Amino acid sequence: MAAWGERLAGVRGVLLDISGVLYDGGEGGGAPIPGSVEALARLKRSQLKVRFCTNESQKSRGDLVGMLRRLGFDISEGEVTAPAPATCLILKERGLRPHLLIHDGVRSEFDQIDTSNPNCVVIADAGDGFSYQNMNKAFQVLMELENPVLFSLGKGRYYKETSGLMLDVGPYTKALEYACGIEAEVVGKPSPEFFKSALREMRVEAHQAIMIGDDIVGDVSGAQRCGMRALQVRTGKFRPSDEHHPEVKADGYVGDLAEAVDLLLQHADK
C-alpha cells in the first residue's frame, strides 16, 4: 500500500458511520467505543468538514442524536444522513403509500406519510417485529400489487451491540426479494445515491471525501463505488477476514476512530 500521506492527500471532508465507529448499541443506549468521543471532538475542531452517514433504522434521527449527545458526542440532527427521512422524500415524490414493516422507534419519521391502501412496502430493522405474521403480511401486500415496489432501509447483514452480533434488515429483505421475485430499492448504504446525498449536504466532491466505517461492504465498497476513499476501523462488526475480502479492499485499516483521526490530521488536505 502507498504511504498514508499519499492515500489521504487532498481529503477535505469526512463521512462517519455511527454504529460500530462511535458506539456499540445495547441496553441503556449502549456504550461509546473507547476514545471515540475525544476523537470526534478533535476532528470537528480541525478544518475538515464532517458529516455522519448511518443506516440506523430502529430510532428516529432525533432520538439517535439525543442518545449520542447523552453519551458525550458533539453531534446535531442536521449533520446526520439517515435512511428514514430519505425514504419519506422518495415516497412523497413518487406518490407511494407504504405498508410499513419497521421498528416502533422509527415510526414517528413516517407520521406525515399516507399509509392507507398501500402500493409499496418499506422494510427496516424491525428487531422483534420480524415475526412470521409481519413478514407474511408484507409478502401478501407485495404479491397483490401489479408492479410490486419494496424499499429497504439499508441492506446490512448484521451489526454489533454490546451483547454481541445482531441480525440486520438485509436477511429479511432478501427473504421478501426471493419470495416475490423482485429486487428491493435500497435507501441507505451501500446505495450510491445515499452517499451522493451526504456529499451534497457536505458540499464536497467524492474525490475529496473519505468514509470511515466498520462494514467492508456497506461502508467501504459503497463509498469506493462513488469515487470516495474509505477506511475500515477494527471496531464494531469488523472481522479479521474483512482484510482479505475477495472483492473489496479498503484504502486503509485502522484500529479505531482515534487512530483514523490522528492520521487524517497529519496527512489530509495537504
N, C-alpha and C positions, 0 to 999 in steps of 0.2 A: 504493500500500500504506500501511496505517496505520503510525504510528511504532513503533519497536521496543518502547518501553515498553508500548504497548497490546497488541502482539502477544504479548509474553512475560509479561504480568501474571498473577499467580496460579499460575505454574508451581512445583510442589513436587517433581516427580520427572522424571528424565531417562533415557530409554531410548537406548542407544547401539548402533548397528550396529558390527561389528568390522572385517571386511574392507572396505578402501576408506575407512575412517574412522580407525581406529587404525593399520593397517598394510596394506601390499600383500604378499600371499603370493608365494612363489617359492623358488628354490634356497636351501638352508640355512635355511629358515624364513621368508624374506622380510625386509622392512625396515620399520621404523616410518615413518609419514608424518611429515615434519619438524614438530616442535613438539607432536606428539600425546601423547608420554609426559608432558611437563610439564603440558599442558592437562588431562589426566585427573587428575593429582595435585592440581591446583588445584580442579577440580570436586569431587573427593572430600573436600577439606578444607572445602568450603562446607556450608551447611545443606541443600542439595538431596539428595534420595535418588537413587541411581544404580544402574542395572541394565543388563546387556548382553543384547541380543536378536539372535541370529545364525541364519543358515541354514547355517552351516558343517556339511558332511556328509562331508568327507574325513578328518576327525580326530575322535577321541573328545573329549568335553568336557574330560577330564583332560589329554589331550595338547595340546589347543588352549591351555588355561590355562597349562600348563607352558612352552610355546613363547612365549606373550605375556610371561610373567614373565621369561624369559631376555632378551627384548627390552627389559625395563625397566618394563613396565606393572604397576601396582598392581591386581591382579585375582585373585579366588578362584573356585573352581569353583561354589560356591553362589550366586554373583552372575550366573550365565550361564543364560539360557533358550535351549535348543538343540533342534533337531527330533528327534534320535535318541532321547534319553530320553523325550520326549513321545510319540513313536510307540510305544515299548515299553509305556508305560502303556495306550495305546489297545488294543494287541494283546492284552494280558492281560485288560483289562476286557471285550473282545468275544470272547475265546476263539479268536483267529485265529492261524494258523500260517503265517508268511510264506515265500515264496521271496524271497531277498534279492539284489537287483541293486545292490550298494553297493561302496564303496571298502574295501579291506582295512584302512585306517587307522581306520575307524569300526566294524568288525565286532565288536570287543570289547563295544560297547554292547549287542549282541544276544545275549550269551553265555547269558543266562538265559531266552531265548525258544525255544520248541519250533518247529523248522523242518521237522519230518517231515510228509509228506503235505500239502503246502501248500494252503491255501484262500484265499490272497491273495498279492499281490506288493507288496514295498516297493522303491521305486527312489530312489536318492540320487545325488549327484555321484560317479559311479564312475570318472571320469577315463579312463584307458586301458582300464578294464574294460568300456567301452561298445563291445564288438566285435559284429559281426553275430550270432555264435553266442550270446552272452549276451543280447542284445536279443531274439533269436528264441525263446530258451528262456523268457524272461519272457512273451512273447506267447503261447506254447503253453500255459503254465500258466493264464493268464487265460482263454484260449478254451475250455479244458477245464472251467471252472467254470460251474455253472448261473447263479450270481449273482456275476460277477467283481468283485473289490474291489482297487483299486490305490491305494496310498499313495505320495505324492510328498513327499520331504523338501525343502520349498520348491519354487518353480517359476520360479526366476530364468532369464533368457535367457543372461546371460554375466556375468563378473566380471573384475577386473583383477589380474594378477600383475606382478611386476617385469619379466617378459619380454614382456608385452602382454596383450591381452584373451583370455579363455578361455571356451569354451562351458560353460554351467552345465547343471543337470539338466533345466530346462524343455523344451528342444527334444526331448529323448529321451522325456520324459513325454508330450508332445504326439504323438509318433510312436505310442506304445502306445495312447493315447486314440483316435487316428484309426483305427488298425488294428483295435481291438477294439470300437469304437463305444461307449465308456464315458467317464465323466469321473472323473478322479482326485480323491481326497480329499487336499488339501494340508495337511501338518503343517509349519508354518513360515510365514514371511512370504510373501504378504500375508494369510494366513488370520486373520480377526478373532479366532478363539478362541485363537490363538497369542499375539497381542498382549494379549488379556484375561488369559491365564495369567501373563504377565510383570507386568502391572499388579497382579494379586492378590499376587504374590510381593513386590512393592514397596510394597503397601498404599497405593496412590494411585489416586484416581478418574481416569477418562480425561481429563476436562476440566482436571485439574491436572497433566497429563503432557505431555511433548514428546519426539518421536522425532528423532534426528539420524542421517541415513543418506546414502548416495551413490546409492541406487536410487530413481528417481522413482515407480516403480510399487510395488515390493516394500516399500520403507520409507515413502515419503511418502504414497502413496494408501492403502496398507494401514492406516497409523496414523490417517489422517484419517477413514477409514470407521468407525473405532472411537470417534470423538469426541475423538481427541487432536489436538494441533498437531504440525507436522513441519517441520524444517529440512533442506534438502539442501546437503551440502558439495560444493564443486567439486574434490573429490579422488576417487580410486578410479575407478569406472566412469562418473562424471559426464561428460555430453556437453553442449556448449552448447545443443543443440536441446532438452534437458530443460526449459529455462526457458520454452520455447514449446510445451510438450506440449499437445495439443488437449483433453485431459480432466482433467489433474491440474496444480494449481498449489500449490507449497509455500507455507508461511506465511512463508518467507524463504529466501534463498540466501546462503551464506557461503563464504568462501574455503577454510576448513578447520576442524578441530575447535577449534583455538586461538581463532579468531575467534568461533566459536559460544559457547565458554565465556566469553570476555570479555563478550559481550552478555548471557548468562544471569546472570552475577554482577552485572552492572549493573542488570538490569531484572526478573529473575524473583522470584517470591514477594513482590511488592510489593503 
